[in-house]
Amino acid sequence: MNRIVLIFLGVILASVGYAQDCQPDETVPDSVVVAPLPYNEMLRPDGGIADTACVGSPYEFVFTFNIPATYEVIPGLPIALVDVSIPAEGGIGNLPASMDYVCNPPNCVFVAETKGCIIVSGTPTADEVGSHDLTIAADINVGQVLQVTVPGDLENGAHYYLNIKEEGGTNCFSNTNEDFAADFGLSNRPNPFGDLTQVVVDAKQSGLYQFFVADLLGRQVHQQQIQLIEGENHIDFNGSQLAEGMYLYGITDGRHAATSKMIINR
């Protein structure tokens, strides 16, 4: 394998790693296009971003997207939707400078009739204390591209307020993906394998999770709900329908993911 191919493979693996930082919340109904639903003083006073950030504490928040099959440019006249995309950089307005975002899929193009997510993360600084009215710049592709700002263009009076408190404040969200991944040891045997392998999850906590397998473009090829108990858990995986190559697998709670790699080689 020459150096150019190695560099290209490295870029793909890096992108997939970022993509797995968030998984869409599978509990969100298909009828909800963006979750959580935005704050609206009149319609939804308990909506919006519930988690509060604090200065000096790592912060993460996930938006889940259910992209519908159609979009109504004119109310009552649905048009087939191709995809919805946001810029991979600079697509979230009013985002504090200490924070950034990553999409799943990594290119931030959400195809019609699929789920996706965006994870916002960072460690706030003292000069960012206050309320930040986040907006998402989206291009809706219906054969022609329509530019909208979410949530304001979709619902009057809707907002996604990100609240940052001073260091040591109460009700601050400080969990990170690294914290989550440290609670789960992942391996599979055999690896490489032909059709069948057994995934071993050494869990430090019990709970209901999603087990997933994804290709190197971040596309999920398998998903199932699992109940983990504290200690060693076993998941039998049949990859006979998949092409040879490298895949990522892992578990997620919808916000965070612990991942590892498996190789199919027949």
ZIJO-V127373 format. One record per run of one state. SS is the DSSP state (h for helix, s for strand, l for the rest). FROM is the first residue (numbers start at 1). LEN is the number of residues. If there is no record, write none. Layout:
ss = {SS SS}
from = {FROM FROM}
len = {LEN LEN}
This chain:
ss = {l h l s l s l s l s l s l s l s l s l s l s l s l s l h l s l s l s l s l h l s l s l s l s l s l s l s l s l}
from = {1 3 20 34 36 39 41 44 45 52 55 58 67 70 75 77 81 83 86 92 94 99 105 109 112 115 124 126 129 130 142 145 151 158 166 172 173 177 183 184 190 193 194 196 204 207 215 220 229 231 239 245 253 257 265}
len = {2 17 14 2 3 2 3 1 7 3 3 9 3 5 2 4 2 3 6 2 5 6 4 3 3 9 2 3 1 12 3 6 7 8 6 1 4 6 1 6 3 1 2 8 3 8 5 9 2 8 6 8 4 8 2}
